Amino acid sequence: MDWTFQKRSDITLFINNNKESFEKRLLSEAVNVASNIQQILKNGNINLLVNAQKLVFYIIQEKEHELIEFAKQEGIIWAKHSLTLAFKLEWVQAIRRTLWHFLYEYNEKAASISNIDDFFVLEKKINDQIDSFLNYFFLSYSNYKDELIETQRKTVEHLSVPIIPVSPTVAVLPLIGMVDSFRISTIEEKVLLEIDRLKLHTLVIDLSGIISMDEDIIDHFKRIISGVTMMGSKVILTGLRPDLVKYMVHTGITFDNNVVTEGTLQQTIKKYLVIDQ
């Protein structure tokens, strides 16, 4: 291979002057990524070759702050576009090998590394920076994904607490499935906000679809009902299944006297809509 080399030039200029050779070597080192490079550019607007050179220059010039910020930015972009982590790892390792190849060629011409000790110092410095890049990249990627999952979970939980107005002053809250500590907190927040927003006189809570509620959850549920009462609304419970009632009886859990219980949701809506009219 023909190399462009200028005396007294540094490694950064050497790589810049041999940019085409650098990219060719890099693509040969990362076969799987190379075949997807255009797709990654299309899906995430990520130019892998440009970013590879940017990373190399941050490493060579020991720009630690820029390298860390670049890693964080890359992590978010890859997470946002759901790009494959295996590709990223292969690509960075290919950058590592390509950089070392160019350092070898540069040293052959410039004789910048005079002894073995200098080589090991350089090796540690470069590998530490690449590992640092990977570390901050994966942390940023993971944090973005975790925040996204948490946001999606909150959205799903809010959708699973549907407060349905059936008249200007009466609404129904049908609860279905498992109620854990996170969901009961969502129920509390949404119930109190919606009672105030809709100016409800009566909230019918249907429990026929509940799988189970442990003692702590039921205790929290009772506090929610107390909060509803404090806001001037009446709570009507429907669909209390025999197994749930039995559990509450055996654990000594009872509702306040101002809580009304009815049989089915259909009967309750019919009854209270007539009253409301």
N, C-alpha and C positions, 0 to 999 in steps of 0.2 A: 504494500500500500504506500502511495506517495503522500508524504506529510508536509504540511506547510509549517515551517518553523523559523522564527526570527530570533536571532541572538538577543539576549537580555530580556526576552519576553517572559511573562509569568504564565502559570498554568491556565489561568482564566483566558488570557489572550490566545494561548495555544488551542484550547477547546473551541473558542470562538472562530478561530481561523480554520479549524477542521470540523465545522459544524455538521456538514453532510456526512462525514465519516463517523462522527459521534452518533448521529441518528441511525445510520445504517447498522452500526455495531449494536446499539441499544435494541433495535427491532429484532435483530437476530438472537439476542439474549432472552427476549420475552415473546416467544412465538405465539402463545395463546392470546396475549394482549394485542399483539401486532395485527392479528386477524380481526380484532374487534375495535380497532382504534377509531375508525370512521363512525361506527355505531355509537361509541362513547361520546364522540364529538357532537353527533347529532342529538343524542338523548339528553346529555347534560351540559352541552356547550363547553366541554373540557378538552383543551388542546394538550394532550399528554406529552408531546414532544417539546412544546414551549415550556410547560411546567417542569419537565425533567431538567431542562437546562437551567431554569430558575433555581430549582432545588440544589443542583450541583454548584452553582455560583454562591449560594448562601452558605454551603458547606465549606467550600474552598476559602471564601473570604471571612469565614467564622462569624457570620451575622446571625447570632443565636436568636435574638428577639424576632427578626424577620422570619427566620426558619420556623419558629414556634407558631407565630401568627399565620403563616402560610399553611402549616399542618392543620391548624384549627379550621381555617377556611376550607381547605380541601375536605376535611372530615364532614363538615356540614353539607357541602355540595354533593359528595358521594352518597351521604345518607338521604338527602332530599330527593335525589333521583334514583334511589335504590340500586346503585351500581354495585357490582360484585366485589366483595372484599378480597376474594382470591386473586382477582385481576390486579388490585392495588398492591397486594403483597408481592406478587410476581414482578410487577413493574418496578417497585422500589428496589427489590433485590437485583433486578437487571441493571438498574441505575448504579447500584453499588459496584457490580462487576465491571460495568463499562467505565466507570470513573477510575477504578484501579487499573484497568487496561491503559487508559490514557495517561495516568500518572506514571506508569511504567515506561510508555513511549516517550513521554516528556523527559523523564529522568535519563533515559538513554541518550538524549540529545543535549540536555542542559546540565546533566550530572549534578542535580540539585541536592540529592541525598548522598552524602559522602560516606556514611557508615551505618551499620545495622541498628544502632541505638536510635538514630534519627528516623529510620524507617519505622520502627515500632512505635515511636512517639506519634508519627504521622498516622499510622494505622489506627491507633487508639482514638485519636482526635476525630478522624473521619468516621469511623464506625460508631462512635458515641453520638455524633451528630445525626447520622442516619437513623440510629435506634431511637433517638429523641424525637425525630420527625415522626416515625411510626407510632411511638407512644402517644404523642399529642394528637395525631390523626385518629387513632382508634378511640381515644377518650372522647374526642369531639364527635366522632361518628356515633358512638354509643350514647352519649348524652343527648344528642339530637333525637335519636330513635326512642330513647326512654321518655323524653318530653312529648314526643309525638304520640306514643302509646298511651301515656297518661292523659293527654288531651282527648284522644279518641275514646278512652275509657270513660272520662267524665261526660262526654257527649252522649255515649251509649247509656250511661246511668241516668242522665237527665231525661233521655227519651223513654227510659223504662219507668219513669214516674209521671205518667200522663194524667194531669188533672183536667177532667172533661166537664165543662159547664153543660148542664142539662136544663137550666133555667137561669134567669138573671141573678138568682141568689143561691142556687143549689149546684154543687159540682160533685163528680164522682172520681175517686182515685182507686183504680183496680191495681192491686199488687200481685205480681206473678213471679214465681221462682224462688231462689234463695235470697235471703236478706242478710247481708254481712254488715260489719261496722262501717265500711265505706258507703254502702248503699243507704243505710239508715240515716247517715249524716246528710246524704243527698236528698232523701225524702224530707228530712227536717227543714232544710234550707228552702226547697221548692215549695213545700206546703205553706210555710209561713209567708213567703213572698207572694204566692198566688192568692191566698186568702185576703191579703191587703190589696193586691192589685185588682182582683175581681169583686171585692166587697161582698164576700160570701157570708150567708147566714148559716148554711148547712154544708158540711163536707161528709159525704158518704165514702167510707173506706172499705172496699171489698177485699177480704182475705182468703177467698175460696181458692185462689191460685197459688197461695204460699206453700212452699215445700216444707220449710222448717224455720223456726226462730228460737234461738237459745235464750237463756234467762236474761243475759245482759242486753240482748237486742230488744226483748220484750219490755225491759225496764226503760230503755231509751225510747221505745215506741210510746210508752205511757207518758213520758215527759213531753213528747211531741203533742200528744192529745191535750195535755194540760196547757201547753202553749197556745193551741188552737182555741181552747176555751177562754184563755186570758184575752184573746183578741176578739172575743164576743161572738164566736161561732160555735155551733153545735156539731158534735161528732157522732156519726152513726156508723157502727161496725156491722158488716154483713159477711156471711160466708165463713163464720167460725166453724172449722171442721172439728169433729169429735176428738181426734188425736191431739189437736192443738189445745182444745179446752181441757182435756184430761191432763196434759202436761202442765198447764197453768194452774189447775186445781191442786195437783200434787206438789208443785213448787210454791204454792201459796200466793200466786200472783192474781190480783183482782184489779178491775178498773174502777174509776171513781163513779159515784152515783149519777153524775151528770152525763155519763156516756151511755148512749142508747144502743142496744143490740137488736138486730133484726135477722130474719131467716135468710132470704135470698136477695140478691141485688135487684132483680126484676120487681119483686113485691115492694121493696123499699122505694125505688124510683117512682113507681105508680102511686104509692101512698103519699110521698112527700111532695110530689109535683101537684097533686090535688090540693094538699094543704097550702102549698106556696101560692096557688092560684086564688 
